[in-house]
């Protein structure tokens, strides 16, 4: 797996450094782009590959539900991991608000596994979506391939049933019906 493209929303330099250290010590290979505001988060999500967002707790004017709503509106497929500075209740509220995961600021050793898990889940979801699109495309092509000769069969059969064809046209109709039936076999 290539390096994770991580978007870090954190205004406090000390907290950002703690988050980056926790990710590094946890074995997360990532390219980090740091933003400080909700507007910058929105812009960054629109302008390049982002595998996950880690949102810290020290971002003025960025309460977790607003951050989640902003990110979901711009890039619903990108998982968000929130760092909760407060008690466990804060982390649970953030999960309930739509975050893919939450980690307590005082237990940042849990951040790296959470990021790896949500990025892996998002990758599996993308792979599944791709497989479903490929299956649907295949089924559409197969259905088209089946319908094309059947349409000719039905058309010529209806002309034969109407008994409006001369002998030469009837012979041609039988040939076409036979040829298209063989294609279907």
C-alpha positions in Angstrom: 0.0 0.0 0.0 1.3 3.4 -0.8 1.6 6.2 1.7 -1.8 7.4 3.1 -2.7 10.9 2.0 -3.8 12.4 5.3 -5.4 15.7 5.9 -4.8 17.0 9.4 -7.2 19.7 10.7 -5.5 21.1 13.8 -4.7 24.7 14.8 -2.4 24.0 17.8 1.2 23.2 16.8 1.8 21.2 19.9 -1.3 19.0 19.4 -0.5 18.6 15.7 3.0 17.4 16.6 1.6 15.0 19.1 -0.8 13.6 16.5 1.9 13.2 13.9 4.2 11.6 16.4 1.5 9.1 17.4 0.9 8.2 13.8 4.6 7.8 13.1 5.2 5.6 16.2 2.1 3.6 15.2 3.6 2.7 11.9 1.4 4.9 9.7 3.2 5.8 6.5 1.5 9.0 5.5 1.9 12.2 3.5 0.3 14.9 5.7 -1.3 18.1 4.5 -2.2 20.3 7.5 -5.1 22.8 7.4 -6.3 25.2 10.1 -9.8 26.2 9.2 -13.0 24.6 7.9 -12.7 26.5 4.6 -9.2 25.2 4.1 -10.5 21.7 4.9 -13.2 22.0 2.3 -10.7 23.3 -0.3 -8.2 20.6 0.4 -10.8 17.9 0.1 -11.7 19.2 -3.4 -8.1 19.6 -4.6 -6.4 16.2 -4.6 -6.3 12.8 -3.2 -7.2 12.5 0.5 -7.5 9.0 2.1 -8.5 10.2 5.5 -9.0 13.3 7.7 -7.8 13.5 11.2 -9.5 16.4 13.0 -8.0 17.6 16.2 -9.8 19.3 19.0 -8.1 22.7 19.0 -9.6 24.2 16.0 -11.4 27.5 16.7 -14.9 27.7 15.2 -14.8 24.0 14.1 -17.0 21.9 16.4 -16.9 18.2 15.4 -20.4 18.0 13.9 -19.7 21.0 11.7 -16.4 19.4 10.5 -18.1 16.1 9.8 -20.9 17.8 7.9 -18.4 19.9 5.9 -16.3 16.9 5.0 -19.3 14.7 4.2 -20.7 17.4 1.9 -17.5 17.7 -0.1 -16.1 14.1 0.0 -18.5 11.6 1.5 -16.2 8.7 0.8 -13.3 10.1 2.9 -13.3 8.7 6.5 -12.9 11.1 9.4 -11.0 10.3 12.6 -11.7 12.8 15.4 -9.4 13.4 18.3 -11.4 14.1 21.4 -9.8 16.2 24.1 -12.5 15.6 26.6 -13.8 12.5 28.3 -15.0 9.3 26.6 -18.4 10.8 26.2 -17.0 13.3 23.7 -15.5 10.6 21.6 -18.8 8.7 21.6 -20.7 11.8 20.6 -18.3 12.3 17.7 -18.8 8.8 16.5 -22.5 9.3 16.7 -22.1 12.5 14.6 -20.7 10.4 11.7 -17.0 10.1 12.3 -15.5 6.8 11.2 -13.4 6.6 14.4 -12.4 8.7 17.4 -9.4 8.7 19.7 -8.9 10.3 23.0 -6.2 13.0 23.0 -4.8 11.4 26.2 -4.7 8.0 24.5 -3.1 8.8 21.1 -1.5 5.4 20.8 -4.9 4.3 19.6 -4.9 6.8 16.8 -2.7 4.9 14.3 -4.7 1.7 14.4 -7.9 3.7 14.0 -6.5 5.5 10.9 -5.2 2.3 9.4 -8.6 0.6 10.0 -10.7 3.3 8.5 -8.4 3.7 5.5 -8.5 0.0 4.9 -12.3 -0.1 5.2 -12.6 2.8 2.7 -10.3 1.0 0.3 -12.3 -2.2 0.5 -15.5 -0.1 0.0 -14.0 1.5 -3.2 -12.9 -1.9 -4.4 -16.4 -3.3 -3.8 -18.0 -0.3 -5.6 -15.7 -0.8 -8.6 -16.5 -4.6 -8.7 -20.3 -3.8 -8.6 -19.9 -1.2 -11.4 -17.9 -3.7 -13.5 -20.5 -6.4 -12.9 -23.3 -4.0 -13.9 -21.5 -3.0 -17.0 -20.9 -6.7 -18.0 -24.6 -7.5 -17.4 -25.7 -4.5 -19.5 -23.4 -5.7 -22.4 -24.6 -9.3 -22.1 -28.2 -8.1 -22.1 -27.6 -6.0 -25.2 -25.9 -9.0 -26.9 -28.8 -11.2 -26.1 -31.5 -8.6 -27.2 -29.9 -7.7 -30.5 -30.4 -11.2 -32.2 -33.7 -11.7 -30.4 -35.1 -8.5 -31.9 -34.3 -9.8 -35.4 -35.9 -13.1 -34.5 -39.1 -11.5 -33.3 -39.3 -9.1 -36.2 -39.0 -11.8 -38.9 -41.2 -14.2 -36.9 -44.0 -11.6 -36.8 -43.6 -11.0 -40.5 -43.9 -14.7 -41.2 -47.0 -15.0 -38.9 -48.6 -12.1 -40.8 -48.2 -14.1 -44.0 -47.3 -10.9 -45.9 -44.0 -12.2 -47.4 -43.5 -13.6 -50.8 -41.6 -16.9 -51.2 -38.1 -15.3 -51.5 -38.7 -13.1 -48.5 -40.0 -16.1 -46.5 -36.8 -18.0 -47.3 -34.7 -15.0 -46.3 -36.7 -14.7 -43.0 -36.1 -18.4 -42.2 -32.4 -18.0 -42.9 -32.1 -15.0 -40.6 -34.1 -16.6 -37.8 -32.0 -19.7 -38.1 -28.7 -17.7 -38.0 -29.8 -15.6 -35.0 -31.0 -18.7 -33.2 -27.5 -20.3 -33.7 -25.9 -17.1 -32.3 -28.1 -17.5 -29.1 -27.2 -21.2 -28.7 
